[in-house]
Amino acid sequence: MNIALDTQAVSGHDSGVIRASFVDRMGNHMEAEGLPRIAGRLFGLLILTPEPVSFGALAETLQVSRGSISTNARLLEGKGLIERVAMPGDRQDFFRLAERPYANMMFGIIARMRETLTTIAQTADALPDGNDVARARLDEARLFFETAVAGFAEIAARLAGSAARAQTPDGQ
C-alpha cells in the first residue's frame, strides 16, 4: 500500500500548530485507508481533546458543514471509534473518543475478515470438480484470513485489556 503523507516536521512548540498538523495528518491517513478525510480529521481532533466536544464546536473547529460532521460522526460511531454523549442542560450532541477505540477498530477488522472466510468456504464448497487452481488459491486465501484473524484477535484482546487497565485508578 502506498500512503503518501506530508512528513515534514512541525517546527517550534506551538500546540495549536502541532494539533492542526496532527488532525490534518489523521485525515490524510484515514483517506488513504478508504475513509473520508473529514472522518480522519474528526477522529484526530477527538484523540487530542480530553473532554466531550459539541456538534457545533466540531463543525467550527474543523471548518466543515454540520452535515459533514453528522455524516462522519455516524460513520465513526458505527466503527466504535467515537461516542455521542449528552451533557446536562444542553440539547445539542457532544462527541468524545470511545473508551477503547483501537480495540474496537480491530474487532471490526476481525468481523469483516470472518465474513470473507465464510465467502471463501461457500465458494470452495460450490466449486465443481476440476477447479484445482481455483481451489488451491481459495485454500491460500483461507490460510491468510485465518492467520490474520488469529493474530488480530490477540492484538484486540491486548488492546481491550490495556484500555481496561488504563481505567483503573492505579493503572494496574
VOGU-3710 file (C-alpha; in Angstrom, 3 decimals, decimal comma):
1> mnialdtqav> 0,000/0,000/0,000  1,299/3,433/-0,879  0,494/6,069/1,719  1,922/9,405/0,725  1,724/11,738/3,687  3,450/15,026/4,264  6,130/14,010/6,746  7,589/17,482/7,197  8,216/18,033/10,895  6,240/20,687/12,710
11> sghdsgvira> 8,634/23,353/13,870  8,509/25,038/17,254  6,394/24,138/20,204  3,114/25,845/19,273  0,493/23,374/20,477  -2,095/24,854/18,100  0,141/24,190/15,105  1,017/20,709/16,355  -2,676/19,955/16,953  -3,712/21,214/13,498
21> sfvdrmgnhm> -0,943/19,212/11,848  -1,960/16,014/13,665  -5,643/16,490/12,795  -4,798/17,031/9,112  -2,419/14,065/9,011  -5,060/11,802/10,570  -7,424/12,966/7,830  -4,864/12,044/5,186  -4,187/8,684/6,813  -7,850/7,711/7,078
31> eaeglpriag> -8,414/8,835/3,492  -5,535/6,590/2,369  -7,325/3,749/4,205  -10,539/4,375/2,241  -12,460/6,517/4,717  -13,472/10,141/4,205  -10,753/12,619/5,071  -13,086/14,521/7,368  -13,715/11,313/9,362  -9,982/11,094/9,995
41> rlfglliltp> -9,775/14,754/10,937  -12,697/14,336/13,328  -11,086/11,247/14,871  -7,751/13,055/15,175  -9,347/16,020/16,901  -11,139/13,796/19,411  -7,912/11,889/20,147  -6,375/15,167/21,301  -9,412/16,535/23,137  -9,960/15,106/26,624
51> epvsfgalae> -13,463/16,482/27,162  -16,573/15,933/25,003  -16,896/18,408/22,122  -20,194/19,845/20,954  -21,520/19,194/17,484  -21,307/22,903/16,662  -17,782/23,264/18,011  -16,636/20,326/15,868  -18,025/21,973/12,724  -16,458/25,301/13,646
61> tlqvsrgsis> -13,065/23,897/14,654  -12,748/21,675/11,587  -14,296/24,378/9,346  -16,756/21,981/7,757  -20,533/21,868/7,488  -22,738/20,484/10,225  -23,950/17,904/7,686  -20,390/16,701/7,184  -19,911/16,378/10,945  -23,182/14,464/11,208
71> tnarllegkg> -22,333/12,023/8,413  -18,776/11,370/9,556  -19,629/11,178/13,259  -22,199/8,460/12,444  -19,538/6,595/10,464  -17,028/6,747/13,320  -19,703/5,849/15,884  -20,604/2,787/13,820  -16,982/1,679/13,935  -16,819/2,175/17,712
81> liervampgd> -14,170/4,894/17,463  -16,164/7,771/18,946  -19,315/8,030/21,004  -22,139/10,519/21,337  -22,778/11,824/24,836  -25,366/14,086/26,405  -24,366/16,997/28,584  -26,741/18,052/31,336  -28,667/21,183/30,399  -27,524/21,183/26,765
91> rqdffrlaer> -29,699/19,967/23,909  -27,007/19,531/21,271  -24,966/16,387/20,798  -21,439/16,097/22,129  -18,807/13,603/20,993  -15,741/12,060/22,565  -13,264/9,328/21,796  -14,722/5,905/22,603  -13,338/4,070/25,616  -11,374/1,534/23,595
101> pyanmmfgii> -11,321/2,809/20,021  -8,319/0,812/18,835  -9,633/-2,495/20,164  -12,988/-1,654/18,534  -11,168/-0,958/15,268  -9,523/-4,374/15,452  -12,824/-6,109/16,318  -14,351/-4,528/13,190  -11,489/-5,780/11,020  -11,871/-9,262/12,516
111> armretltti> -15,618/-9,303/11,821  -15,074/-8,342/8,169  -12,330/-10,962/7,781  -14,608/-13,628/9,236  -17,255/-12,668/6,675  -14,620/-13,103/3,974  -13,753/-16,533/5,399  -17,420/-17,517/5,098  -17,448/-16,372/1,471  -14,259/-18,355/0,763
121> aqtadalpdg> -15,713/-21,518/2,349  -19,016/-21,178/0,477  -17,195/-20,656/-2,806  -14,885/-23,630/-2,225  -17,895/-25,835/-1,405  -19,728/-24,705/-4,538  -16,840/-25,275/-6,958  -17,316/-28,288/-9,192  -14,559/-30,859/-9,518  -11,697/-29,983/-11,829
131> ndvararlde> -11,082/-26,478/-10,482  -7,794/-27,331/-8,832  -6,122/-23,965/-9,414  -9,100/-22,030/-8,028  -9,395/-24,406/-5,065  -5,661/-24,036/-4,282  -5,963/-20,247/-4,414  -9,008/-20,329/-2,162  -7,069/-22,517/0,290  -4,248/-19,959/0,265
141> arlffetava> -6,742/-17,133/0,867  -8,383/-19,125/3,687  -5,000/-19,661/5,348  -4,214/-15,954/5,080  -7,525/-14,852/6,598  -7,465/-17,492/9,356  -3,926/-16,465/10,303  -4,811/-12,770/10,209  -7,953/-13,279/12,316  -5,977/-15,186/14,952
151> gfaeiaarla> -3,277/-12,516/15,101  -5,738/-9,627/15,114  -7,810/-11,313/17,827  -4,722/-11,424/20,023  -3,993/-7,761/19,314  -7,604/-6,759/20,005  -7,609/-8,634/23,310  -4,386/-6,922/24,352  -5,759/-3,517/23,381  -9,039/-4,150/25,194
161> gsaaraqtpd> -7,132/-5,281/28,296  -4,869/-2,262/28,076  -7,891/0,057/27,899  -9,446/-1,640/30,918  -6,213/-1,303/32,920  -5,913/2,370/31,984  -9,324/2,991/33,544  -8,357/1,685/36,984  -7,071/4,268/39,485  -3,574/2,807/39,694
171> gq> -3,351/1,671/36,066  -2,656/-1,907/37,207
//
